[in-house]
Amino acid sequence: MIKKIFLISAALIFAFSVLGASVMKTSALTSSKNYKIASQESTSSGKTTADSLVQKSDYFLAYPGILPDNILYSLKMVRDRIRLFFTVDQQRKVDVLLLYADKRIAAAKALMEKGKVDLALETATKAEKYLERTVNQERIAREGGKDTSRQLDNLLQATFKHEEVLLEFESSLGKQTEIEKILGYPKAAREQLLSILNK
């Protein structure tokens, strides 16, 4: 009995240590100057359009870490859910969700490069669902009185980067229907963001 309690306690201490280290590392990354995205251009009318934005942006995806084909990936997912649960600030939650979306699309790209097409497409779909959640979370934060101008810019650039990665998939695969479905997520997110920015 004492041995079981000791093992469970050791596992919990280890898990929370990993979670704490990840939170500190991510906080340092997302608050650094390198995380900021190239600013958007405006048209002569002052409105932002998809054509006026640089599609090959300076937006860098976060390092994905352990990929979904790794046996330890489920522990990473548990860690991510715990971190998201304990992120109470609505504006900060936008950053965390965007980080998860970026890590998953980067993981999908890595999986595609390894030839694991089905797992890459599944991971890309999850990435875009996180991107969709991020846009919804930004709206919640904005409606709650938070200044989300930085997040709006980051999100807009992220939609282009995600689309860029998915188009790379499309050029190397014959499964265009599935890719087109996944591409719908960043396109829909961008439309929402542009409508906010053009108000």
Residue frames relative to the residue before (quaternion, step in Angstrom):
aa qw qx qy qz dx dy dz
M 1.0000 0.0000 0.0000 0.0000 0.00 0.00 0.00
I 0.6728 0.4826 -0.2950 0.4769 3.59 0.88 -0.95
K 0.6237 0.5452 -0.3312 0.4518 3.55 1.06 -0.77
K 0.6411 0.5212 -0.3162 0.4663 3.60 1.01 -0.85
I 0.6550 0.5086 -0.3067 0.4673 3.58 0.90 -0.93
F 0.6457 0.5216 -0.3140 0.4609 3.57 0.96 -0.86
L 0.6775 0.4952 -0.2913 0.4592 3.60 0.90 -0.94
I 0.6527 0.5005 -0.3120 0.4754 3.57 0.97 -0.83
S 0.6486 0.5136 -0.3124 0.4668 3.58 0.96 -0.86
A 0.6555 0.5086 -0.3085 0.4653 3.59 0.93 -0.87
A 0.6527 0.5122 -0.3102 0.4642 3.59 0.99 -0.84
L 0.6606 0.5012 -0.3038 0.4691 3.59 0.99 -0.83
I 0.6376 0.5179 -0.3245 0.4690 3.58 0.97 -0.82
F 0.6493 0.5106 -0.3086 0.4716 3.57 0.97 -0.87
A 0.6666 0.5142 -0.3045 0.4456 3.60 0.88 -0.98
F 0.7032 0.4517 -0.2753 0.4750 3.59 0.89 -0.90
S 0.5856 0.5524 -0.3675 0.4656 3.60 1.17 -0.48
V 0.6520 0.4981 -0.3006 0.4862 3.56 0.97 -0.88
L 0.6454 0.5194 -0.3125 0.4648 3.56 0.97 -0.88
G 0.6661 0.5080 -0.2990 0.4570 3.58 0.90 -0.92
A 0.6578 0.5001 -0.3074 0.4719 3.57 0.94 -0.88
S 0.6505 0.5173 -0.3131 0.4595 3.58 0.99 -0.82
V 0.6472 0.5179 -0.3155 0.4620 3.57 0.97 -0.87
M 0.6742 0.4861 -0.3041 0.4655 3.59 0.88 -0.89
K 0.6525 0.5126 -0.3177 0.4588 3.59 0.94 -0.84
T 0.6808 0.4849 -0.2862 0.4684 3.57 0.91 -0.93
S 0.6232 0.5324 -0.3411 0.4602 3.58 1.00 -0.77
A 0.6546 0.5041 -0.3112 0.4696 3.57 0.97 -0.81
L 0.6664 0.5067 -0.3045 0.4544 3.60 1.00 -0.83
T 0.7416 0.4320 -0.2511 0.4475 3.58 0.75 -1.02
S 0.6911 0.4379 -0.2993 0.4909 3.60 1.15 -0.33
S 0.5249 0.6376 -0.4189 0.3775 3.59 1.25 -0.08
K 0.6386 -0.5411 0.3892 0.3845 3.56 -1.25 0.43
N 0.6218 0.5723 -0.3376 0.4145 3.59 1.08 -0.65
Y 0.6204 0.5564 -0.3429 0.4335 3.59 1.19 -0.46
K 0.5704 0.5940 -0.3890 0.4129 3.57 1.18 -0.46
I 0.3622 -0.7629 0.5123 0.1561 3.49 -1.00 0.90
A 0.6347 -0.5276 0.4007 0.3979 3.53 -1.21 0.59
S 0.4811 -0.6920 0.4557 0.2865 3.55 -0.90 0.90
Q 0.5203 -0.6581 0.4536 0.3009 3.51 -1.21 0.56
E 0.4213 -0.6699 0.5488 0.2692 3.52 -1.28 0.50
S 0.2683 -0.7522 0.5730 0.1841 3.55 -1.19 0.41
T 0.4884 -0.6328 0.5060 0.3240 3.51 -1.20 0.48
S 0.6932 -0.4647 0.3293 0.4417 3.59 -1.24 0.14
S 0.6422 0.5133 -0.3293 0.4644 3.60 1.17 -0.48
G 0.5345 -0.6403 0.3991 0.3808 3.57 1.28 -0.14
K 0.6099 0.5431 -0.3555 0.4546 3.57 1.28 -0.08
T 0.4086 -0.6924 0.5403 0.2486 3.52 -1.15 0.66
T 0.0365 -0.7850 0.6180 0.0229 3.56 -0.96 0.83
A 0.6577 -0.5034 0.3727 0.4184 3.54 -1.25 0.34
D 0.6658 0.5136 -0.3062 0.4463 3.60 1.01 -0.80
S 0.6803 0.5070 -0.3003 0.4357 3.59 1.11 -0.58
L 0.6272 0.5400 -0.3387 0.4476 3.57 1.28 -0.12
V 0.4855 -0.6498 0.4972 0.3079 3.54 -1.09 0.74
Q 0.2885 -0.7973 0.5038 0.1651 3.60 -0.44 1.17
K 0.6866 0.3532 -0.2655 0.5773 3.58 1.11 -0.55
S 0.0089 0.8611 -0.5060 0.0482 3.55 0.48 1.22
D 0.5868 -0.5522 0.4602 0.3729 3.52 -1.38 0.01
Y 0.3793 0.7349 -0.4775 0.2967 3.57 1.26 0.33
F 0.1305 -0.7977 0.5873 0.0412 3.53 -0.75 1.08
L 0.3958 -0.7075 0.5376 0.2319 3.53 -0.95 0.91
A 0.5359 -0.6196 0.4719 0.3259 3.54 -1.12 0.71
Y 0.5727 -0.5687 0.4619 0.3679 3.55 -1.20 0.59
P 0.4186 -0.7623 0.4292 0.2439 3.62 -0.63 1.05
G 0.3489 -0.7360 0.5133 0.2702 3.62 1.12 -0.49
I 0.8142 -0.1434 0.1429 0.5441 3.57 -0.99 -0.88
L 0.3324 -0.7582 0.5339 0.1720 3.57 -0.87 0.99
P 0.6598 -0.5454 0.3461 0.3839 3.61 -1.18 0.46
D 0.6372 0.5209 -0.3524 0.4455 3.61 1.16 -0.25
N 0.5530 0.5960 -0.3839 0.4376 3.58 1.32 0.10
I 0.5557 -0.6385 0.4263 0.3192 3.58 -1.00 0.82
L 0.6878 0.4850 -0.2782 0.4630 3.62 1.14 -0.58
Y 0.4128 0.7484 -0.4494 0.2598 3.60 1.28 -0.08
S 0.6196 0.5555 -0.3552 0.4258 3.59 1.01 -0.72
L 0.6130 0.5322 -0.3502 0.4672 3.62 1.11 -0.62
K 0.6207 0.5377 -0.3298 0.4656 3.56 1.07 -0.75
M 0.6486 0.5182 -0.3162 0.4592 3.59 0.99 -0.82
V 0.6291 0.5195 -0.3278 0.4763 3.57 1.03 -0.80
R 0.6370 0.5315 -0.3157 0.4604 3.58 0.97 -0.90
D 0.6628 0.5124 -0.3032 0.4540 3.59 0.94 -0.93
R 0.6650 0.4999 -0.3088 0.4609 3.58 0.95 -0.85
I 0.6286 0.5247 -0.3315 0.4686 3.58 1.03 -0.78
R 0.6597 0.5121 -0.3075 0.4560 3.56 0.91 -0.95
L 0.6653 0.4981 -0.3042 0.4654 3.59 0.91 -0.88
F 0.6259 0.5477 -0.3291 0.4472 3.58 1.03 -0.81
F 0.7477 0.4018 -0.2155 0.4828 3.58 0.96 -0.89
T 0.5468 0.5605 -0.4214 0.4575 3.60 1.24 0.09
V 0.1010 -0.8504 0.5160 0.0183 3.56 -0.12 1.29
D 0.6041 0.5500 -0.3666 0.4452 3.59 1.10 -0.57
Q 0.4620 -0.7264 0.4399 0.2559 3.58 -0.63 1.16
Q 0.6621 0.5001 -0.3060 0.4668 3.57 1.01 -0.78
R 0.6494 0.5092 -0.3099 0.4722 3.57 0.99 -0.79
K 0.6066 0.5681 -0.3447 0.4364 3.56 1.11 -0.73
V 0.5744 0.5739 -0.3701 0.4513 3.60 1.14 -0.63
D 0.6691 0.5055 -0.2924 0.4597 3.59 0.91 -0.96
V 0.6636 0.5088 -0.3054 0.4556 3.57 0.95 -0.90
L 0.6676 0.4977 -0.3032 0.4633 3.59 0.91 -0.90
L 0.6469 0.5057 -0.3245 0.4696 3.59 0.99 -0.79
L 0.6145 0.5407 -0.3408 0.4624 3.58 1.04 -0.74
Y 0.6582 0.5023 -0.3064 0.4697 3.59 0.95 -0.87
A 0.6370 0.5201 -0.3257 0.4665 3.59 0.99 -0.81
D 0.6754 0.5010 -0.2873 0.4585 3.57 0.92 -0.94
K 0.6546 0.5099 -0.3179 0.4588 3.58 0.97 -0.85
R 0.6783 0.4963 -0.2989 0.4519 3.57 0.97 -0.79
I 0.6594 0.4717 -0.3360 0.4795 3.62 0.95 -0.68
A 0.6137 0.5212 -0.3435 0.4835 3.60 1.13 -0.61
A 0.6325 0.5164 -0.3228 0.4785 3.59 1.07 -0.75
A 0.6292 0.5311 -0.3285 0.4627 3.58 1.01 -0.81
K 0.6396 0.5205 -0.3195 0.4669 3.57 0.99 -0.82
A 0.6582 0.5055 -0.3037 0.4679 3.59 0.95 -0.89
L 0.6496 0.5120 -0.3116 0.4678 3.58 1.01 -0.81
M 0.6323 0.5266 -0.3293 0.4632 3.57 1.02 -0.79
E 0.6485 0.5149 -0.3104 0.4669 3.57 1.03 -0.81
K 0.6691 0.4722 -0.2907 0.4948 3.60 1.19 -0.55
G 0.5397 -0.6512 0.3834 0.3710 3.59 1.30 -0.04
K 0.5248 0.6174 -0.4197 0.4089 3.61 1.26 0.25
V 0.1405 -0.8731 0.4638 0.0540 3.51 0.60 1.30
D 0.6935 0.4842 -0.2962 0.4436 3.62 0.73 -1.02
L 0.6706 0.4787 -0.2929 0.4851 3.58 0.94 -0.87
A 0.6172 0.5420 -0.3390 0.4587 3.60 1.08 -0.70
L 0.6749 0.4875 -0.2952 0.4687 3.59 0.93 -0.88
E 0.6286 0.5268 -0.3241 0.4716 3.58 1.06 -0.78
T 0.6725 0.4911 -0.2842 0.4752 3.57 0.97 -0.90
A 0.6274 0.5309 -0.3281 0.4657 3.59 1.06 -0.75
T 0.6269 0.5285 -0.3315 0.4667 3.58 1.02 -0.77
K 0.6502 0.5023 -0.3113 0.4775 3.60 0.97 -0.85
A 0.6162 0.5520 -0.3402 0.4470 3.58 1.04 -0.79
E 0.7115 0.4601 -0.2668 0.4593 3.56 0.86 -0.96
K 0.6011 0.5281 -0.3634 0.4772 3.58 1.15 -0.49
Y 0.6182 0.5120 -0.3371 0.4920 3.59 1.12 -0.64
L 0.6216 0.5331 -0.3395 0.4627 3.59 1.03 -0.75
E 0.6335 0.5255 -0.3129 0.4739 3.56 1.03 -0.83
R 0.6497 0.5064 -0.3056 0.4775 3.60 0.98 -0.87
T 0.6235 0.5510 -0.3364 0.4410 3.57 1.06 -0.77
V 0.6453 0.5120 -0.3151 0.4713 3.58 0.96 -0.87
N 0.6575 0.4986 -0.3079 0.4737 3.59 0.96 -0.83
Q 0.6520 0.5105 -0.3099 0.4673 3.59 1.02 -0.80
E 0.6072 0.5424 -0.3518 0.4619 3.61 1.06 -0.70
R 0.6397 0.5248 -0.3209 0.4608 3.58 0.98 -0.85
I 0.6403 0.5212 -0.3186 0.4656 3.58 0.97 -0.88
A 0.6678 0.4953 -0.2987 0.4685 3.59 0.92 -0.93
R 0.6619 0.5086 -0.3052 0.4584 3.59 0.93 -0.90
E 0.6801 0.4788 -0.2856 0.4762 3.58 0.93 -0.89
G 0.6468 0.5024 -0.3067 0.4849 3.57 1.27 -0.40
G 0.6299 -0.5840 0.3125 0.4056 3.58 1.29 0.22
K 0.4898 0.6565 -0.4408 0.3671 3.61 1.23 0.19
D 0.4222 -0.6586 0.5572 0.2783 3.55 -1.22 0.59
T 0.0264 -0.8401 0.5402 -0.0420 3.56 -0.27 1.28
S 0.2621 0.8022 -0.5076 0.1737 3.60 1.17 0.40
R 0.6424 0.5091 -0.3299 0.4684 3.61 0.99 -0.77
Q 0.6686 0.4976 -0.3046 0.4611 3.58 0.93 -0.89
L 0.6131 0.5500 -0.3515 0.4452 3.59 1.04 -0.74
D 0.6622 0.4998 -0.3019 0.4696 3.57 0.93 -0.91
N 0.6555 0.5108 -0.3044 0.4656 3.59 0.92 -0.90
L 0.6636 0.5135 -0.2996 0.4541 3.55 0.93 -0.92
L 0.6475 0.5241 -0.3219 0.4499 3.56 0.94 -0.86
Q 0.6740 0.4766 -0.2918 0.4831 3.56 0.92 -0.89
A 0.6151 0.5541 -0.3414 0.4450 3.59 1.08 -0.71
T 0.6217 0.5447 -0.3551 0.4366 3.61 1.00 -0.75
F 0.6547 0.5019 -0.3125 0.4710 3.57 1.03 -0.77
K 0.6608 0.5111 -0.3108 0.4534 3.57 0.96 -0.86
H 0.6465 0.5121 -0.3143 0.4701 3.56 0.97 -0.88
E 0.6521 0.5082 -0.3118 0.4683 3.57 0.96 -0.86
E 0.6162 0.5569 -0.3327 0.4465 3.58 1.04 -0.81
V 0.6626 0.4953 -0.2969 0.4769 3.59 0.95 -0.92
L 0.6753 0.4997 -0.2945 0.4556 3.59 0.91 -0.91
L 0.6348 0.5184 -0.3301 0.4682 3.58 1.07 -0.68
E 0.5814 0.5490 -0.3673 0.4752 3.58 1.18 -0.55
F 0.6203 0.5285 -0.3327 0.4747 3.58 1.05 -0.77
E 0.6639 0.5354 -0.3003 0.4271 3.53 0.88 -1.03
S 0.6751 0.5049 -0.3005 0.4461 3.57 0.97 -0.83
S 0.7423 0.3961 -0.2285 0.4897 3.59 1.14 -0.52
L 0.7264 0.4006 -0.2318 0.5080 3.61 1.29 -0.11
G 0.4203 -0.6766 0.5362 0.2795 3.50 -1.27 0.37
K 0.5626 0.6169 -0.3756 0.4023 3.59 1.30 -0.18
Q 0.0130 0.8579 -0.5131 0.0246 3.58 0.72 1.05
T 0.6131 0.5678 -0.3606 0.4144 3.59 0.99 -0.75
E 0.6754 0.4854 -0.2896 0.4736 3.58 0.92 -0.90
I 0.6506 0.5027 -0.3157 0.4736 3.58 0.97 -0.83
E 0.6315 0.5390 -0.3334 0.4467 3.59 0.97 -0.84
K 0.6318 0.5293 -0.3237 0.4647 3.57 1.03 -0.81
I 0.6767 0.4778 -0.2888 0.4799 3.60 0.91 -0.92
L 0.6293 0.5490 -0.3273 0.4422 3.60 1.05 -0.78
G 0.5444 0.6342 -0.3920 0.3843 3.57 1.19 -0.44
Y 0.6153 0.5810 -0.3470 0.4042 3.60 1.08 -0.69
P 0.7282 0.4000 -0.2860 0.4775 3.67 0.61 -0.94
K 0.6153 0.5450 -0.3569 0.4440 3.60 1.10 -0.62
A 0.6624 0.4925 -0.2986 0.4792 3.59 0.95 -0.88
A 0.6339 0.5258 -0.3268 0.4636 3.59 1.00 -0.83
R 0.6608 0.5162 -0.3083 0.4492 3.58 0.94 -0.90
E 0.6264 0.5379 -0.3363 0.4528 3.59 1.01 -0.80
Q 0.6484 0.5142 -0.3114 0.4672 3.57 0.97 -0.87
L 0.6826 0.4981 -0.2846 0.4527 3.56 0.90 -0.98
L 0.6567 0.5072 -0.3132 0.4619 3.59 0.96 -0.82
S 0.6315 0.5240 -0.3417 0.4581 3.59 1.04 -0.70
I 0.6320 0.5099 -0.3269 0.4834 3.61 1.11 -0.66
L 0.6980 0.4880 -0.2710 0.4485 3.59 0.87 -1.00
N 0.7032 0.4674 -0.2669 0.4645 3.60 1.10 -0.60
K 0.4739 0.6717 -0.4459 0.3542 3.60 1.26 0.03
